[in-house]
Amino acid sequence: MKYNHKVGIRAGLCTIGTALILLALPAAAQSPSPAQARQWCFATSRTSDDQRLTGCSAVLQANPSNALALANRGEIFRRKGETERALADLNRAIDLDSKDAIAWYNRGIVHDDLGDRDHAIADYTSAIRLRPDDAQYFNNRGNSYIGKNDYEHAMADYDRAIRLDPKFALAFFNRGTAYREHGEADRALADFDMSIKLDPAYGPAYGNRARIFRDKGDRTRAMADFAKSLELMPNNDRDAFARANMYFDGHDYARALEDYDRAIKANASYAGVFNARCMTRAILGRLQEALADCEQSLRMRPGDPYTLDSRALTQLKLGNLDAAIADYDTALRAKPELDSALYGRGLAKRSKGDAEGAERDIAAAKAINAGIADSFARYGVQ
């Protein structure tokens, strides 16, 4: 889900002409003059976040009770990821001026950033009471409701946001995402289509629409949308991972590996991507690199049966039969009907001369998945 952050900074009483003159100059190394501080704090455009922070801080040094300066500085702290300082400023701003709808709205975003959905919803509700015709407030509250798995209230807010602003691409995207997560694929697809029509440069809409096409079995359109998403957002690790999985399922392991590399380069915090790359590298014969990936995945998610299964395949291809059987045993204790682990263990037992144990494991694997032998043949193991 995405939040709308377009509202936030408000102007003071400075004139536009003065703003253009002042902002054309480089930022001063020393403390700004009072006039320049006000300009930086309250100008509505052509002011960097650092300038605004400096300006608002100078204004507040002269007048600690300037509610607008507190609200603007709080929003800058939020943008910089300093949520506790943002919250302190916005708390004080609202105490001083409880009719400032934007301050309530921005504090709602801070609470969302902190994972506090209940306080976020309360703040968005206060903003809505003061400004009931602002679609952005309903959109963000809808996202907070989704964060609480309150689908009914979320959909009502998205619907209201779209009624207030029928060209609000982000609200269509968020509602479409909610539809998809609740199994309403056709409604989701319609919303993603509209979101893309209204904002053709918004990458996540292509990525989520790709997932609808993928789930419907339309590989061509899914791949086209993932390509567009990654063109617009090259560091989108989730879409790179999703496309890699499609390549993997289509047995295009070289392209899958490229996208797993891309996903990990963008975000190396997800164990599942390392496991997927381990498996892919093992299939391609890059066995030492595969082992390194599986080890990393297991450090992040110890005891995961799927990663143990991938590492076992790697050990099997390396000829380390005892190590492979040990990993398959551990994986099967956690997931007794893991067909690939049963079949792989059967092959390892056969290589060690345990014909009876091999036949038992292989038969059990084929009972779960009749095509398991074909899969292992593609992996280079028979």
Secondary structure by P-SEA (a helix, b strand, c coil): cccccccccccccccaaaaaaaaacccccccccaaaaaaaacccccccaaaaaaaaaaaaaacccaaaaaaaaaaaaaaacaaaaaaaaaaaaaaaccccaaaaaaaaaaaaaacaaaaaaaaaaaaaaaccccaaaaaaaaaaaaaacaaaaaaaaaaaaaaacccaaaaaaaaaaaaaaacaaaaaaaaaaaaaaaccccaaaaaaaaaaaaaacaaaaaaaaaaaaaaacccaaaaaaaaaaaaaaacaaaaaaaaaaaaaaaccccaaaaaaaaaaaaaacaaaaaaaaaaaaaaaccccaaaaaaaaaaaaaacaaaaaaaaaaaaaaacccaaaaaaaaaaaaaaacaaaaaaaaaaaaaaaccaaaaaaaaaccc
